Amino acid sequence: MRLSLISFTRHGAMVCQTLFYGFLKGGHDCRAWGMAKYAAAYGLTPLEEPLARWCEKGFAEADALVFVGACGIAVRGIAPFVKDKRTDPAVVVTDEQGNYVISLLSGHIGGANELAVKVAEMTGGVPVVTTATDVNGLFAVDVFARQNGMVIENMKYAKAVSAALLDGEPVGFASRFPVRGEIPPQLLAEGGGGRPGTRPRLGIAVTLDETDQPYPDTLRLYPRIVTAGIGCRRDTPAELIEEKVLEALALHHMPVCCLAGAASIDLKAREEGILAFCRKYGLPYRVYTAQQLQAVPGDFSPSSFVSSVTGVDNVCERAAVLASGGGRLLQKKYVGDGVTVALAVKDWSADFE
């Protein structure tokens, strides 16, 4: 996690220093600022710009912001930059003594609730969490999605799920993948029995299929577990690569948010069209040598031409399987306009533990 910390007083700088070293020790990418007259004494970076500018940078670059000071300072600082709970960073505020630690923004998806607990553990303070599902000890679908690396398709339905649970109404749960741990008692698992006619109207589906509709009102959660193996002619435009990847996904009714990454041969390490496609969708891009690809076990579509050029009989299928960690080949080589695309899905399970 990338964290930005800031303090405003001498006591605040002391707390900020404690948090800074605590997060560094935990393996996080952390930076900490303080007022210029206190910063040096506590190993902090002097704040040499307006707070609004610091907040703007934090919203663009950090996963979480931690304010050591008054809640009002934090609210005024971040107010111009708050946009969407799906993308806003977590924001946590603690007083300068570390007595109370408030989860201020992005409690679930951003992880501010969990971060508030971690900060409180470091300061010896009390975490203050106000989200309704947490207060009532109920299942939170946005936390479940974040912890399992899933994308929420429809925030309107996510809110409806939370509202139904708070009102004690039934919410269904269906998963097209194995499930680890116990499904929360507030959720009615598909095929879990019950009286005839008790199938909920509203439910959750963990799926890769955007047409999957087990309930009249279905909140689909998409795990990001699909890897695209890509091959192409030199200097193929990014738009064409994107078009062919989306076509391959559409064959399986999969949205692009299911992609966890893309892969190819090392000859394509600097292929700008693939790189631009990956940048657009925030995908990691891996490349492998011909020897690495040839060693991947499986039944792949051989090509003598590809072998003569690259030294391996198939690039896209082998790269997809290898980058997925030895997953299942979901879509064999899909060819169009000089682009080849294959899709592999890794072994995965939804985890309630």
N, C-alpha and C positions, 0 to 999 in steps of 0.2 A: 504494500500500500504506500502511496506517495502522500505524505502529510506535510502541511504547512502550519506552524505554530506561531502565535504572536502573544506578547504581553505588553503591559503599559506602565507598570509600577515596579518598585524594587522587589516587593514580596511576590508580585506576579512573575518577575524574571526568575526568581528562585524556583517557583513551581514549574515554569516553562523549561528550565534547565533539567529538572527531574524528569519531566515528560520526554524531553528531547533524547536524553541518554537511555531512557527506558524503551522508547520506540526503536532507537538504533540497535540496542541490544536484542530486540525482538526481530531484527532483520528487515525493518522497514526503511524506505527511502524518506528521510525526514530532514526538514530544515526549520530553524526556529529564529524568530526575530524579537527584538525588544527595543525600547526607547534608547536612543544613542547614549544617554548618560548612565544607563544601567547595563547595556548589552555586553560590553567588554568583560566586566567582572564575572559574568555568568556564562561566557562562551557563546553568546548569541550574536546574530547578525544585526547590526544597527538598522533600524527602520529609517530610510532616507527618502521616502516617497509618501504621498498622501495615502491614508488607509484605504480609500476607495480604489486606488490603483493597485494596492496590494491584494485586495479582495478580488478585483477583476482578474489578476494573474492567477490567483488561487483557484478561481472557478474554472479557468481555462486549462490549468496544468496539474492540479492536485486532485487526489481522490477524497481528501478530507481536510477540513480546516478546523483548528482548535484555538479558540480564543481564551486567554487567561485574563479575565476582567469582567466588566459589567455586561449583562445581557443586552442592554440598550445599545452599547457600542457595536456589538456584533450585528444586531438587527439593522442598524443604520448603515453599517458598512456593506453588508451583503445585499440589502434590499434591491438595488438597481440591477442585480445580476441573477436573481432567482427567476427561473424559467419553467422547469419541468422536473417533476420528481424522478423521472426516468434517467435524467442526465445530470442534475445538480449534484455537487459533491456533498458528502456528509459534513454537517457543521455541528460542533460541540462547543459549549461554553462552560467554563468553570470559574468560580470566583478566585480572587488572588490568594486565598488560603487553601484552595483545593477542597473546600468542605462540601460543596454541591456541584455536581457535574450534569449539565442539562443537554439532552439530545434535542437540538434546535431545529434541524432541517435534514430531510432525507433519512428518517429513522430506520426505514425498512430496506428499500432498494439500495440506498447509499451506505447503509450499515452504521448510521449514527447511533442507534440504540446500543449495539454491541460495542462501539467505540467508547460510548459514555461509560459503560461498565469497566472497560479496560483502563480508562483514564482514572476512574474512581479507585480502582485497585492500586494504581500507582500513587495517588495522593492520599489514600485513606479516607476518601470522601464518600458521599452518597450519590449514586446515579439517579437522575430524575428523568423518567421516561413517561410520556403522556399519551402515546398512541393507544387507541381504544382496545385493540386486540391484545396488546401486551398487558394492559391494565387488567383485563378480564381473563388473562391466561388462555387465550384462544389461538388457534392456528392462524398464521398470517401468510397468505398466499404469496405476497411479494418477497417476504423473507425466504420462503421455501424455494421460490424461483431463483433468487440470487445465490443462495447457498448451493444450489444444484447446477448453476451455470445455464439457466434457461431464460429465454426471452418471453416476456408477457406480450401476447398478441394485442389485447384490447384492455386498456386501463379502465374503461367504463365497466366492463364485466368484473375486473379485479376489485373495483370498489363495491360492486353489487355483491360479490362473494363475501367481502368483509362485513357489509351491512347485514346480509342474511345470517351470518354466523352470530353477529351481535344480537340479532333479534331471535335467535334460537330456531331459525328455519333450516330445513334440510338442504345440504349442498352435496352434490354427487362428486365422485372421484373415479376417473378411469385412466389407466396408464397402459400404453402399448409397449412398455418396457418392464422388466422385473422391478420389484419394489423392495427396498431394504428397510427394516425397522417396522414399527407399528404405525398404521395409518391413524391419524388423530380421530378420536371418537366423534368429533363434530362432523366428520365427513362420512358419507354413505358410499362405500366402495361398490363399484360396478360388479354385479353378480354376487353381492354380499347378502342376498336374501331380503327379507322384509315382506310386508303384506302386499298382495297384488295392488297395482295402482299407486304404489308409494314412490315410484321413480321420480326423483326431483326434477323440477323444471330447469334449475340452474346447476351447473356442474363444471368441474375442471377436467381437462383432458391433457395428459402428457403425451405428446405426439409429434411426428415430423410431417404430418399430412394436414394441410390447411383446409381440406374438405371433411376432416374427421368431425362428426357432429353427434356424439352420444347423448347429448341433452338438447332440448329446444334452445336454451341459452347456454352456449358452451364457451368457457374461457380456455383457449388453447395455450399451453406452455410448450415452447419449442426448445429442446436441448440443443446446444451448439456442439454437435458431435459428428458432423459430416465434413469430410475433406475432399476438395476438388483437385484432381490431378490434371494438369494442363500441358498440352503441347501445341506449338504453333509455328508458322513460318516466321522468319525474322522480320521485325518491324511491323507485326500485325497490330492494328489500332486497338486501344483499350476498349473502345465501344464494341468492337466485333467480339473480342474475348468475353466481355460481359454478356453480350447477347447469347453466345453459345453456352456459357455456364448457366444462365437463367433458363435456357431451353432444356438443358439436361436436368435441372432441378424440377422444372415444370412437368417432366415426364412422370415424376413421382409426387406431384402436388406439393412440393416442398418450397417454402419461402427461402430467400437468400439468407435470412437470419439464422438458419440452421447450420450455416457454414462455420467451421472452427478454424479453417485455414486453407491454403492452397500449396501445391507442390509441383515440382518439375525436375528436370535434369540440370546439372550444374552448367551445361552449355547455355541455359536460359536464365542464369543468375542475374543478368543485367537486361533482360528483355523488358523494355519500358512499358509495353502494353500490359503485361502481367503485373508488373510492379504498380502501375497506376490503378488497375482494377483492385488490387489488394489494398492500396491506400484508401480508395473510395469506401470500402466496406470494413476497414480496420482489421484486415486479416493478416496473420503472420504468414510468411512465405518461406518455404524450405526447398532446398535443392539438394540433389544427391548425385553421386558419380554413377557412371554406367555400371561399374562393378557392384555398387550397392544395390542398384535397381535390379540387376540381373540375379542377384542372390535372393530376392524376395520370393518365397514359395507361393504357388497358386497357379490357377488356370487362366492365362492371359491371352489376349488376341495378338498373335505375332505378326510382324511386318518386316519383310526383308529390306524394304527401302529404309525404314526407320533404323533398322539394325546397321545398315551400311553407313548411315549418317552419324548415328549417335553411339554405336557400339552396344546397344541393347535392343531387344526385339520389340519392346513396348515401353513407352515412357509414362503416359498418363495413368494407366491402370496400376502399374507397379508403384508409381510415385504416390498415388492416392492411398493405396494399401499401406505402404511404408510409413507415410506421414500420419496415418490414423492409428499407428501403433499395432499394426497387424490386424486391422478390422476387416469387416466383411465388404466385399466389392458389391456395391448396390447398383451401380450403373456402369456397364462395360463401355468401351470406347464409343463416344458419341462424336461423329465427324461432321463438320460443315465449314466450308469456306476456308480451308486450310487450318482450322482449329480442331483439336481433339480434346475432349473432356471426359473424365471418368470420375465417379463418386464412390467413396468408401465411407462406411459408418463404423465407428469404434464400438466395442462392447461397453455397455453403460447401464446403470440402473438408477432409478429415482430413490433418493435416500432421505428417510425420515429420522434417521438416528442422530 
